[in-house]
Every structure is written in structure tokens, then in C-alpha cells.
Amino acid sequence: MAANTKKTVEQEALATNDSVEKIKGLWEKSGKTISLILGVLIVAIGGFFAYQQFVTKPKIAEALDKSYKAEEYFRMDSINLALNGDGVNPGFEKIASTYSGTPAGNLAKFYAGVCYIKLNQNDKAIKFLEDFSTDSKPVQQRAYLLLGDAYGDLGKGDKALEYYKKAANHFVEDQQTASTALFRGAFLAQHVLNNKNQAIELYKELKEKFPRTQYGFEADKYLAQLGVYNVN
């Protein structure tokens, strides 16, 4: 019995030694490669945090600082200065391109889009507003509504209707803006696109979703124009 136990222990020891030798061989063959990969990962991670600390954060702070004057001009309704700058301070267009990837740079796209709509340059407004996105539902809803207006002014009714629908459904908690967007879509479908079925559908949605708003209250009047009466 003792002899068998001794034999088993010896076999296990040999197996363990064999495994160790295999691991040594593997390390000798690929150890340098593994070390190199780990080194690259460490450098990459360190580089990422260094970039965040010494490039991204200062860029974000600088973008906010540069936006201050442009926003001031915007509040003063000095649209050209807000958009193009005053020769010393950049305007929203420059901020959007120079500080792309920062929150202030992103918001500058929205402001630039609004400025171009005020200047009746809807094609340029669309370029900035479609490139803008935010987690703020009220602001994003406003951007969709403006895109609907811009496309509508350019005679692109189908695209305008698409964005009016997006605006109406993006943030229904703001019933005033949502009902306005839905009404503009319905009115566009009725009077510009001559799409009676779409107009009826949107007026009904307006009445059902936003009955206490001005446009919701008036929905029956427009439905009657389309031959639809006594809608519950």
C-alpha cells in the first residue's frame, strides 16, 4: 500500500514538473510578446488619462470661456456678431468647429442653427441643427421643431413633416411645444402636401393628446374642414 502511494506521489510530481516545463517553454516563446502587449496597454491607458487631464479638460474650459461673449451677443439679438464673432471673440460658427467634441462646441451648433434661421439662411441652419444632439429633451425638441420650420421654408415638406413629428413626440411633457409641432405638421399635411389622411390623423392625435392646449382645442375646426365631425 505504501509502495503504491509513493508511486502515485512520484507520478504527480513528474506531471507537475512537466507542466512547469511546458509553462516555461511557453513563456520563453511568447513572454516578450505578452510583456509588449501589457506595456502598450499601460501606455495607452496612461495616455488616455493624461489626454483627459491636460487636453480635454482645458479645452472644455476654454470653450466655455469663448462662448460667453457669443451668448451675450445672442441675448442682445446681435445675430451677426453672435454667429461670426467681433474680431476678438469668436462666434458660434467658429466655436462649433474649433471646439468640436466639447459640450460648449456642441451647443454652439444649436445656437448657430438658430442664428441662421433668424437670417433666413435655412440650408446653413439645417447643417448645424442636424449635427447637433443633446440629452436635454426640451432643447432637442426645440432643435427638431426648428428643423421642421427650416425644411418647410425650403419647400421640402416631407422632411419638415418628419421633424415636426419628432418634435411632437420627443418631449410630450412640454405640451405647448409638442402641440405646436403637431399642429404645424397637420397644417402642412393639409395645406401643402395635400395629404388629407395624414392631416386627419395628426389633428386627431392633437385633439387626443393635448386637448387642453390652444391647438388641441381648435383641432375639431380643422377636422371639420376635412369633412370629419363629432370626433370623440
matplotlib code that plots the C-alpha trace (Angstrom):
import matplotlib.pyplot as plt

x = [0.0, 2.8, 4.6, 1.5, 1.2, 4.8, 4.4, 1.3, 3.2, 6.1, 3.8, 2.1, 5.4, 6.6, 3.3, 3.7, 7.3, 6.2, 3.5, 6.1, 8.5, 5.7, 4.8, 8.5, 8.6, 5.5, 6.8, 10.2, 8.4, 5.7, 6.8, 8.3, 5.1, 2.9, 5.1, 5.0, 1.2, 0.9, 3.3, 1.3, -1.9, -0.4, 0.9, -2.4, -4.4, -1.9, -2.1, -5.9, -6.0, -3.2, -5.1, -8.2, -6.4, -4.1, -6.0, -9.7, -10.4, -8.6, -10.3, -13.7, -12.9, -11.6, -14.7, -17.0, -14.9, -15.1, -18.8, -19.6, -19.4, -21.2, -24.1, -24.1, -24.4, -27.2, -29.2, -28.8, -30.2, -26.9, -27.1, -24.2, -21.8, -23.1, -22.6, -19.4, -17.7, -16.4, -12.8, -11.6, -14.1, -15.2, -18.8, -20.8, -19.7, -16.0, -16.7, -18.6, -15.7, -12.7, -14.2, -16.0, -16.4, -16.9, -20.3, -19.9, -18.9, -21.9, -24.3, -22.7, -24.1, -27.6, -27.0, -25.5, -28.6, -30.9, -28.8, -29.0, -32.8, -33.1, -31.0, -33.3, -30.4, -32.2, -29.8, -27.0, -29.3, -30.1, -26.4, -25.8, -29.0, -28.8, -25.2, -26.4, -27.6, -28.2, -29.6, -31.7, -35.1, -36.5, -33.6, -33.5, -37.3, -36.7, -34.0, -36.4, -39.1, -36.6, -35.5, -39.2, -39.5, -36.3, -37.2, -40.7, -39.3, -37.1, -40.2, -39.1, -42.5, -41.8, -38.7, -40.4, -43.3, -40.7, -39.1, -42.5, -43.5, -40.2, -40.6, -44.2, -43.2, -39.8, -40.9, -44.7, -44.4, -44.0, -47.5, -47.2, -44.2, -45.4, -48.9, -47.3, -45.2, -48.1, -50.3, -47.6, -47.3, -51.0, -51.4, -48.5, -50.1, -53.4, -52.4, -49.0, -48.7, -52.4, -52.3, -55.8, -55.4, -52.2, -53.7, -56.8, -54.5, -52.4, -55.4, -57.0, -53.7, -53.5, -57.0, -56.5, -53.0, -53.3, -57.0, -56.2, -53.9, -55.0, -54.2, -55.9, -59.0, -59.1, -58.5, -62.2, -62.4, -59.6, -61.1, -64.4, -62.7, -61.6, -65.1, -64.6, -67.2, -68.0, -64.6, -64.5]
y = [0.0, 2.4, 1.5, 2.4, 5.7, 6.5, 5.7, 7.9, 10.8, 10.4, 10.3, 13.5, 15.2, 14.2, 15.6, 18.8, 19.2, 18.5, 21.2, 23.7, 22.9, 23.5, 26.8, 27.8, 26.9, 28.9, 31.9, 31.7, 31.7, 34.3, 36.1, 39.1, 39.5, 39.4, 41.9, 44.1, 44.0, 44.7, 47.6, 49.0, 48.7, 50.5, 53.3, 53.6, 53.8, 56.3, 58.3, 58.4, 59.8, 62.2, 63.4, 63.8, 65.8, 68.0, 68.4, 67.6, 69.4, 72.6, 72.5, 72.3, 75.2, 77.3, 76.5, 77.7, 80.9, 81.6, 81.0, 83.7, 86.7, 85.0, 84.1, 87.7, 88.9, 86.4, 87.7, 91.2, 89.9, 90.9, 87.9, 88.5, 89.1, 86.1, 83.9, 85.3, 87.0, 90.5, 90.1, 89.4, 86.9, 84.0, 83.5, 80.3, 79.0, 79.2, 77.8, 74.8, 73.9, 74.7, 73.1, 70.2, 67.4, 69.6, 70.4, 74.1, 73.3, 71.1, 73.7, 76.3, 74.2, 74.8, 78.5, 78.7, 77.0, 79.4, 82.3, 81.1, 80.7, 84.3, 85.3, 83.2, 81.0, 77.8, 75.5, 76.5, 76.3, 72.7, 71.8, 72.9, 71.7, 68.2, 67.9, 68.9, 66.4, 66.6, 64.6, 67.6, 66.7, 70.2, 71.5, 68.6, 69.0, 72.7, 71.7, 69.2, 71.9, 74.4, 71.8, 71.3, 75.1, 75.3, 72.4, 73.8, 77.2, 75.4, 73.7, 70.3, 69.3, 65.7, 66.4, 69.2, 66.8, 64.2, 66.7, 68.1, 64.6, 64.1, 67.3, 66.4, 63.0, 63.7, 65.6, 65.4, 66.8, 70.2, 70.3, 73.7, 73.0, 69.4, 70.6, 73.4, 70.9, 68.5, 71.3, 72.5, 69.0, 68.6, 72.0, 71.2, 67.9, 69.6, 72.7, 72.0, 68.3, 67.8, 64.6, 64.5, 61.2, 62.3, 65.6, 63.9, 61.5, 64.3, 66.5, 63.6, 62.9, 66.6, 66.5, 63.3, 64.0, 67.8, 68.7, 71.5, 73.4, 76.0, 73.8, 70.8, 72.8, 74.0, 70.6, 70.0, 73.1, 71.8, 68.3, 69.8, 71.4, 67.9, 66.5, 64.9, 65.8, 64.7, 63.2, 61.8]
z = [0.0, 0.9, -2.3, -4.3, -2.5, -3.1, -6.8, -7.1, -5.4, -7.8, -10.8, -9.6, -9.1, -12.6, -14.0, -12.1, -13.3, -16.8, -16.6, -15.2, -18.0, -20.6, -19.0, -19.0, -22.7, -23.5, -21.6, -23.4, -26.7, -26.1, -22.9, -24.7, -26.8, -23.8, -22.0, -25.0, -25.2, -21.5, -21.9, -24.8, -22.7, -19.8, -22.0, -23.8, -20.5, -19.1, -22.3, -22.2, -18.6, -19.4, -22.5, -20.4, -17.8, -19.9, -23.2, -22.9, -19.6, -20.6, -24.0, -22.3, -20.0, -22.9, -25.0, -22.2, -21.8, -25.6, -25.7, -23.1, -25.5, -28.3, -26.0, -24.8, -28.4, -29.0, -26.0, -27.4, -30.7, -32.4, -34.6, -37.0, -34.0, -32.2, -35.3, -36.7, -33.7, -33.3, -34.5, -30.9, -29.7, -31.9, -32.9, -32.6, -36.0, -35.1, -31.6, -33.1, -35.4, -33.1, -30.0, -31.6, -29.1, -26.1, -24.6, -25.5, -29.0, -29.4, -28.0, -30.4, -33.2, -31.9, -31.5, -35.0, -36.4, -34.6, -35.9, -39.5, -39.2, -38.0, -41.0, -43.3, -44.4, -43.8, -45.7, -43.3, -40.3, -41.2, -41.5, -37.9, -36.3, -37.8, -36.5, -33.0, -30.4, -26.7, -23.8, -22.8, -24.2, -24.2, -26.2, -28.6, -29.1, -30.0, -32.5, -34.2, -34.4, -35.9, -38.4, -39.4, -39.9, -41.9, -44.2, -44.6, -45.7, -48.3, -49.7, -48.5, -47.0, -46.4, -44.4, -42.5, -41.5, -40.4, -37.9, -36.8, -35.8, -34.0, -32.1, -31.1, -29.7, -28.2, -25.1, -24.6, -21.1, -22.7, -24.1, -25.5, -27.8, -28.5, -29.6, -31.7, -33.5, -34.1, -35.4, -37.8, -39.1, -39.5, -41.2, -43.5, -44.5, -45.1, -47.0, -48.5, -49.0, -49.7, -47.8, -46.3, -44.5, -42.8, -41.8, -40.3, -38.4, -36.9, -36.0, -34.2, -32.4, -31.4, -30.0, -28.1, -26.6, -26.0, -25.5, -23.1, -25.4, -27.8, -30.8, -29.2, -28.6, -32.2, -33.7, -34.3, -36.5, -38.8, -38.8, -39.9, -42.9, -43.9, -43.5, -40.1, -37.5, -33.9, -33.1, -29.6]

ax = plt.figure().add_subplot(projection="3d")
ax.plot(x, y, z, "-o")
ax.set_aspect("equal")
plt.show()
